[in-house]
């Protein structure tokens, strides 16, 4: 197929940039709610701004190099997909106008060198952002940390997580590689379940990490971390108390999740005796022993017991 084909509001275009420009200018696509663009386009022309009813736009062409900022006039856009491996940047300056945008996909856009500084202004934008294929990215815009509906963020080596990150309240999974730090406010994320920082040259965890109450997996294999923050030790004690309370409720026929099941660092062992790492004073646990020969829970005491296999050393 070449040219325009419309089936029940779903439009398909295949051709050149000039041909798309003519079709848009003639109003052939004005009524469509979804548009799939294929062919040998090198640019998405400014006439795209005519499509105010457009809800879904799929740019499935390996030759696309630029997207005109007029796309921000497509105020009804809910989903934008960019598959071109030639495009190096997305337009900037109008993401706040895309008030209905919920989904942005660019897994095939491997040449991307950066994301727009105002991307975080698209308030409804969320879902999974697996950016591992975008190996040319060097950083995320600061505004990315405001995207409260993003649930998964996987970053290519060397790209740090947003800092601050507390605005990403819906984030459940974070994966970073080859970065020296984790966001200081990481513990503010109450939905966060998985953090994978393997092979990162980090030497410490954020002091707030114990506040991430839903945390289930904290992977730190081949890092330089040797201590756990006080907040982890404090959560160990709190979770242990929750375990005792849940046990009592269970005996009485209750069935609640409880702190031991819901807390990120659920306690399943005794606290370390005074003077040992992780003692009742809340001192950080010394971890090198755990990283050699499998570790010794007797030495690490209650803190590592509290982590209950959720801290992974490989």
C-alpha positions as CSV (number, residue, x, y, z in Angstrom):
1,X,0.0,0.0,0.0
2,X,1.1,3.5,-0.7
3,X,-0.7,6.7,0.2
4,X,-3.6,6.8,2.7
5,X,-6.0,4.1,3.7
6,X,-8.6,4.7,6.4
7,X,-10.6,1.9,8.0
8,X,-13.2,2.8,10.7
9,X,-11.2,5.8,11.9
10,X,-7.9,4.0,11.8
11,X,-5.6,5.6,9.2
12,X,-2.5,4.1,7.6
13,X,0.0,6.1,5.6
14,X,2.9,4.9,3.6
15,X,5.1,7.2,1.5
16,X,7.5,10.1,1.6
17,X,7.5,13.2,3.8
18,X,6.2,15.3,0.9
19,X,3.3,12.9,0.2
20,X,2.3,12.9,3.9
21,X,2.5,16.7,3.9
22,X,0.1,16.9,1.0
23,X,-2.3,14.4,2.5
24,X,-2.4,16.4,5.8
25,X,-2.8,19.7,4.0
26,X,-5.7,18.3,2.0
27,X,-7.5,17.3,5.2
28,X,-7.5,13.6,4.3
29,X,-6.6,12.6,7.8
30,X,-8.4,15.2,9.9
31,X,-11.1,12.8,11.2
32,X,-8.9,9.9,12.1
33,X,-8.4,8.9,15.8
34,X,-5.4,6.7,15.1
35,X,-2.6,7.0,12.5
36,X,0.2,4.6,11.6
37,X,2.9,6.2,9.5
38,X,5.3,4.0,7.4
39,X,7.5,4.6,4.4
40,X,10.6,6.6,3.7
41,X,9.9,9.7,5.7
42,X,12.8,11.8,7.0
43,X,10.6,14.2,8.9
44,X,7.1,14.5,10.5
45,X,5.9,17.7,8.9
46,X,4.3,20.7,10.7
47,X,0.9,19.9,9.2
48,X,0.6,17.0,11.8
49,X,-0.7,19.7,14.1
50,X,-4.0,19.7,12.2
51,X,-4.9,16.3,13.7
52,X,-6.6,17.6,16.9
53,X,-8.7,14.4,17.1
54,X,-5.8,12.1,17.0
55,X,-5.5,9.8,20.0
56,X,-2.8,7.4,18.8
57,X,0.2,8.0,16.6
58,X,2.6,5.3,15.5
59,X,5.7,6.3,13.6
60,X,7.0,3.1,12.2
61,X,9.8,4.0,9.9
62,X,13.5,3.6,10.2
63,X,14.3,6.8,8.2
64,X,12.6,9.4,10.4
65,X,15.1,11.9,11.8
66,X,12.9,14.8,13.1
67,X,9.5,15.4,14.6
68,X,8.1,18.9,14.1
69,X,7.0,20.6,17.4
70,X,3.6,21.1,15.8
71,X,2.8,17.7,17.2
72,X,2.1,19.4,20.5
73,X,-1.1,20.8,18.9
74,X,-2.4,17.2,18.9
75,X,-3.9,17.8,22.3
76,X,-6.0,14.7,22.3
77,X,-2.9,12.4,21.9
78,X,-3.0,9.5,24.4
79,X,-0.3,7.2,22.9
80,X,2.9,8.1,20.9
81,X,5.1,5.4,19.5
82,X,8.4,6.2,17.7
83,X,10.2,3.2,16.2
84,X,12.8,5.1,14.1
85,X,16.4,4.2,14.8
86,X,17.6,7.4,13.1
87,X,16.0,10.0,15.4
88,X,18.4,11.6,17.8
89,X,16.0,13.8,19.8
90,X,12.4,14.4,20.4
91,X,10.8,17.8,20.2
92,X,10.8,20.0,23.3
93,X,8.9,22.9,24.7
94,X,5.3,21.6,24.6
95,X,4.9,18.4,26.5
96,X,2.7,20.1,29.0
97,X,0.2,20.7,26.2
98,X,-0.2,16.9,25.7
99,X,-2.4,16.8,28.8
100,X,-3.9,13.4,27.8
101,X,-0.7,11.6,26.9
102,X,-0.4,8.4,28.9
103,X,2.0,6.3,26.9
104,X,5.3,7.1,25.1
105,X,7.2,4.2,23.4
106,X,10.6,4.6,21.7
107,X,12.3,1.2,22.2
108,X,13.3,1.2,18.6
109,X,14.8,4.7,18.7
110,X,18.3,3.5,19.6
111,X,20.0,6.7,18.4
112,X,18.3,9.0,21.0
113,X,20.9,11.0,22.8
114,X,18.6,12.7,25.2
115,X,15.0,13.3,26.3
116,X,13.3,16.7,26.3
117,X,13.9,18.8,29.4
118,X,10.1,19.4,29.8
119,X,9.0,15.8,29.4
120,X,7.9,15.7,33.0
121,X,5.3,18.3,32.2
122,X,3.1,15.6,30.5
123,X,1.3,14.9,33.8
124,X,-0.5,11.7,32.8
125,X,2.6,10.0,31.2
126,X,3.4,6.7,32.8
127,X,3.8,3.0,32.5
128,X,7.0,1.2,31.8
129,X,10.1,3.0,30.6
130,X,12.7,0.3,29.6
131,X,15.5,2.5,28.3
132,X,18.1,-0.2,28.1
133,X,18.2,-0.1,24.2
134,X,18.9,3.7,24.4
135,X,22.7,3.2,25.0
136,X,23.5,6.7,23.6
137,X,21.5,8.4,26.4
138,X,23.8,10.2,28.9
139,X,21.2,11.5,31.4
140,X,17.5,12.0,32.1
141,X,16.0,15.4,32.3
142,X,15.4,16.6,35.9
143,X,11.6,16.8,35.1
144,X,11.5,13.1,34.6
145,X,11.4,12.8,38.4
146,X,7.9,14.3,38.4
147,X,6.3,11.5,36.4
148,X,4.2,10.0,39.1
149,X,2.6,7.3,36.9
150,X,5.8,5.7,35.7
151,X,5.9,2.1,37.2
152,X,9.1,0.7,35.8
153,X,12.4,2.5,35.0
154,X,15.4,0.6,33.6
155,X,18.3,2.7,32.6
156,X,21.3,2.0,30.3
157,X,24.8,2.0,31.9
158,X,26.0,5.3,33.2
159,X,22.6,7.0,33.3
160,X,21.6,7.9,36.8
161,X,18.1,7.7,38.2
162,X,16.3,11.1,38.7
163,X,17.4,12.9,41.8
164,X,15.1,14.0,43.4
165,X,13.0,10.9,42.6
166,X,10.3,11.3,45.3
167,X,7.8,12.6,42.7
168,X,7.7,9.2,40.9
169,X,5.2,7.9,43.5
170,X,4.0,5.1,41.3
171,X,7.5,3.6,40.6
172,X,7.7,-0.1,41.4
173,X,11.0,-1.2,39.8
174,X,14.3,0.6,39.3
175,X,17.3,-0.7,37.5
176,X,20.6,1.2,37.1
177,X,24.1,0.2,36.0
178,X,27.5,1.8,36.3
179,X,26.4,4.8,38.4
180,X,28.0,6.0,41.6
181,X,25.0,7.0,43.6
182,X,21.3,6.3,44.1
183,X,18.8,9.1,44.7
184,X,18.9,10.3,48.3
185,X,15.1,10.4,48.6
186,X,14.7,6.9,47.2
187,X,13.0,5.8,50.5
188,X,10.1,8.2,49.8
189,X,8.7,5.8,47.2
190,X,6.1,3.8,48.9
191,X,5.3,1.6,45.9
192,X,8.9,0.7,45.2
193,X,9.3,-3.1,45.2
194,X,12.6,-3.9,43.3
195,X,15.9,-2.0,43.1
196,X,18.7,-3.5,41.0
197,X,22.0,-1.7,41.3
198,X,24.3,-4.6,40.5
199,X,27.7,-3.7,39.1
200,X,27.4,-0.1,40.3
201,X,30.4,1.5,42.0
202,X,28.2,2.8,44.8
203,X,29.7,2.8,48.3
204,X,26.6,3.4,50.3
205,X,22.8,3.3,50.2
206,X,20.7,6.4,50.7
207,X,19.9,7.0,54.4
208,X,16.2,7.1,53.5
209,X,16.1,3.5,52.0
210,X,14.4,2.0,55.0
211,X,11.4,4.2,54.3
212,X,10.6,2.3,51.1
213,X,8.0,0.2,52.9
214,X,7.1,-2.0,49.9
215,X,10.6,-3.0,49.0
216,X,11.0,-6.7,48.3
217,X,14.3,-7.0,46.4
218,X,17.5,-4.9,46.7
219,X,20.2,-6.3,44.4
220,X,23.7,-5.0,45.2
221,X,25.9,-7.7,43.6
222,X,29.4,-6.4,42.7
223,X,28.9,-3.0,44.3
224,X,31.2,-1.4,46.9
225,X,28.5,-1.2,49.6
226,X,29.8,-2.2,53.0
227,X,27.3,-0.8,55.4
228,X,23.5,-0.5,55.8
229,X,21.9,2.8,56.8
230,X,20.4,3.3,60.2
231,X,16.9,3.4,58.6
232,X,17.4,-0.3,57.7
233,X,18.2,-1.2,61.3
234,X,15.2,0.8,62.5
235,X,12.9,-0.9,60.1
236,X,14.3,-4.3,61.3
237,X,13.1,-3.5,64.8
238,X,9.7,-2.2,63.6
239,X,9.2,-5.2,61.3
240,X,10.1,-7.6,64.1
241,X,7.4,-6.1,66.3
242,X,5.0,-6.4,63.4
243,X,5.8,-10.1,63.1
244,X,4.9,-10.7,66.8
245,X,1.7,-8.8,66.4
246,X,0.7,-10.7,63.3
247,X,1.5,-14.0,65.0
248,X,-0.9,-13.0,67.8
249,X,-3.6,-12.0,65.3
250,X,-3.2,-15.3,63.4
251,X,-3.6,-17.3,66.6
252,X,-6.9,-15.4,67.1
253,X,-8.0,-16.2,63.6
254,X,-7.1,-12.8,62.1
255,X,-5.7,-12.6,58.6
256,X,-4.0,-9.4,57.9
257,X,-0.9,-8.7,55.8
258,X,1.0,-7.0,58.7
259,X,4.2,-5.3,58.9
260,X,6.3,-8.4,58.5
261,X,4.7,-9.3,55.2
262,X,4.2,-5.8,53.8
263,X,7.4,-4.2,55.0
264,X,10.4,-4.1,52.7
265,X,12.8,-5.4,55.3
266,X,10.7,-7.9,57.2
267,X,12.3,-9.3,60.3
268,X,12.5,-13.1,60.6
269,X,15.4,-13.4,63.1
270,X,16.7,-12.0,66.4
271,X,18.5,-8.7,66.8
272,X,22.2,-8.9,67.1
273,X,23.6,-8.6,70.6
274,X,24.9,-5.3,71.8
275,X,28.3,-4.5,70.2
276,X,27.6,-6.5,67.1
277,X,26.8,-4.9,63.7
278,X,23.1,-4.1,63.6
279,X,22.7,-3.9,67.4
280,X,19.8,-2.2,69.1
281,X,21.6,1.1,68.8
282,X,20.8,1.0,65.1
283,X,24.4,1.0,63.8
284,X,24.9,0.0,60.2
285,X,25.7,-3.6,59.6
286,X,29.2,-4.4,58.3
287,X,28.7,-6.3,55.1
288,X,32.1,-7.6,53.8
289,X,31.6,-10.9,55.6
290,X,28.3,-11.4,53.8
291,X,30.0,-10.8,50.4
292,X,32.7,-13.5,51.0
293,X,32.0,-17.2,51.4
294,X,28.3,-16.6,51.6
295,X,28.4,-14.6,54.8
296,X,27.5,-15.5,58.4
297,X,24.2,-14.5,59.8
298,X,25.5,-15.0,63.3
299,X,28.0,-12.2,62.7
300,X,25.6,-9.9,60.9
301,X,22.9,-10.4,63.4
302,X,19.4,-9.0,63.2
303,X,19.9,-6.6,60.4
304,X,20.6,-9.2,57.7
305,X,18.0,-11.4,59.3
306,X,15.6,-8.5,58.9
307,X,16.4,-8.2,55.3
308,X,15.3,-11.8,54.9
309,X,17.2,-12.6,51.6
310,X,16.0,-9.3,50.1
311,X,19.5,-7.9,49.8
312,X,21.3,-9.9,47.1
313,X,25.1,-10.1,46.9
314,X,26.4,-12.0,43.9
